[in-house]
Amino acid sequence: MPIIEHHAEIAASPREVFALVGRVEAFADYSDAIDTIVRLGERRYRWRVRVAGVPLEFDVEITEFLPPERFAWRSVSGVPNQGEYRLTPIEGGTRIHLTLEYSLQPPPLEKAVNLAAKPLLHKLGRDIIARVEAQLKAQRTGPPKASR
């Protein structure tokens, strides 16, 4: 399975970062590549994404939810995938590490999508982390003040 990894440092505590990363349904707001995320049950979600113009769907199950350190999942139907967010406290904030493994079938589809998927999935990881960071900054500074 191809593996995508992305990491970043965010100027917020692991608890603050995890509060956003742990809200799975909100991921659809973090990237244009995610069409929808629907909650199916307490620990299950249906994702609809678009990679290189190809619509993909999969159901995932949360396998670990350990605030504020680790959040992991695996697919239970559709596109085989698994991944995790690991959060580590650092001076001045949090180091966030995303790992995603996936497989596409048939092999010609996997080869075609992989050409565009790796850069897109890297971008998706960066987008999610950047939007989490932006949301945390907005929460800290509050809404813009009206000018008089």
N, C-alpha and C positions, 0 to 999 in steps of 0.2 A: 504494500500500500504506500502511495506517496505520502510524505509527511511535510506539513507546513509548520514552521515555528516563527513566532514573533514575540519580542519582548520590548518593554518600555519602562520608563520610570515616571511616576505620577506624583505630583506634590500634594498628596493626600494620604490619610492613614489607611491601612489595609481594611479596617472596618468600613470606612466611607466608600472605598473602591468596591468592596465585596457587596455592599448594599445595592450598587448599580449592576454589577456583573451578575449577581444572583437573580435579577429580574429578567428571566428569559424572554418573556413576551415583548419587552422593550427593545430587544435587539433589532427588531424590524425597523425601528426608528433610527438606528445607528448606521445603516448601510442601504444604499439603493439596490444592492444585489439580493437583498432579502425581500421577497414579495410579502409573505405573511408568516406568522408564527401563531399557532392556535393551541391553547392548552387542552389536552385530552383527558387529563387526570392529574392527580397530585404530583406525580413525578414524570409525566409524559407530555410531549409536545409534537405537533406536526409542523415541519418547516417546508416552505416553498421558496426556492431560490432560483436565480437565473445566473448561469455561468457560461460565458462566451455565447450568450443568446440562447442557450439550451436550458429549458425549464427542468428543474430537478425537485423531487419531493422525497422526504424521509421523515419517519417518526423516531424520536429519540427518547431515551429514558435517562433520567439523572441517576448516576451511579454513586456519586459522592457529593455531599453538600456539607462542607466543614468550614463554616464562617469563622474567622475571616481569612482562611488559608487556602482552601482548595475547593474547586467546583469541577466535576467531571461528568461526562455523558458518553453514551454509546447508542448507535442506531439499533432499532428493533425491526424496522422495515424500510424499504426503499433503498436509497443510496447507502451502502455500508460506510460508516464513519465512526470515529470516536475521538474524543479530545478532552482537554482540561485547561482550566485557568489555575495557575499557582501564584499566590501573592506572598511576597516576602517584604517584611519591614526593612527599610533602609533609612539612613539619616535624611530627614526632610521629606519622607514620603514612603512610597511603595514601589517595589519592582514587580511588574506583572508579566507573566510568561504564558503565552498561549501556544498549545500544541494541538494540531489537528491532523488526523490520519484519515484517508478516504480511499475508496475504490469505485471505479465506474465500469460498468459492463455494457455492451461487449467491448473487447479490447480495442477495436478501432475507435469507438467513442471515447474510451479513456485516453488514448493517444491524442486524439484531436482536442479534447477538452483540456488535457494537461498542458498543452502548449499555451493556452490562455488562462487556465485555472490557477496555476501556481502564482503568476503575478497578481491575478484578481483576488485570490484567497489571501495573499500577503496584504494586498490593499484592504480587503475586508477586515483583517485583523487589526491593521493600523487605524482604519476608520472607526471601528468599535472602540478601541482604546482611546483615540483622540476625542471621540464624542463623549465617552465617559469622563475624561479629564475636563472637557469643556463644561459639562453639566456640573461637575464638582466645583469648578471655579465660579459658575453662575450661582450656585447655592451659597457659596461663601460670601460673595459680594452683594447678593440680593438683587431684586429687580431694579432696572434703571430708574433714577429719580427724575420726576417731571421737572422741566425747567419753567421758571416763572417769567 
